[in-house]
Amino acid sequence: MNGIKDISELSQSNLSEKLEHGFRPNFFDRIILDAPCSGLGQRPIFNLSSDLLSISHLLSFAHQQKRLLKVASQLLKPGGKLVYSVCSIQPEEGEGVIAYGIQECGLNLEDIGKNIKDVGGCPGVKDYGLNESNRNKIRRFEPGSTWDGIGFFLAIFTKLEK
């Protein structure tokens, strides 16, 4: 597998145990954080409960995503790569979390176009804490746009050297 020595999966069900007993800070070279999200980029769901539609419930995902990003940044080695993705088109869960990663977690945003050839999608939206340069480094994919798929958001970070 191209030099991969060990793959470990962290999920909500084993995160606390792994952090307490298994993983030290600066442990991983690469992390993929496909964070739990509102799913508002997916195909329509016609039997939504009123709880799923409340503003407080929708905003709770961004809070949880920021906590997960903070933990992931602590587990990532300096110079390591972190891929962040969600199947939501809500800017609070995309650009808002990315701005938090830059400002609070010691992460530097990479240009997706330099890492993934012909990635497509469109840049990030304004007014969620990212400057124009950083908005152009991330990708959002709107449902029903130029590709036939669900909406989702994608960004790549590098952890800054101390």
Buried (B, 14 or more C-beta within 10 A) or exposed (E): EEEEEEEEEBEEEEEEEBBEEEBEEBBBEEBEBEBBBBBBBBEEEEEEEEEEEEEEEBBEBBEBBBEBBBBBBBBBBEEBBBBBBBBBBBBBBBBBBBBBBBEEBBBBBBBBBEEBEEEEBBBBBEEBBBEEEBBBBBBBBBBEEEEEBBBBBBBBBBBEEE
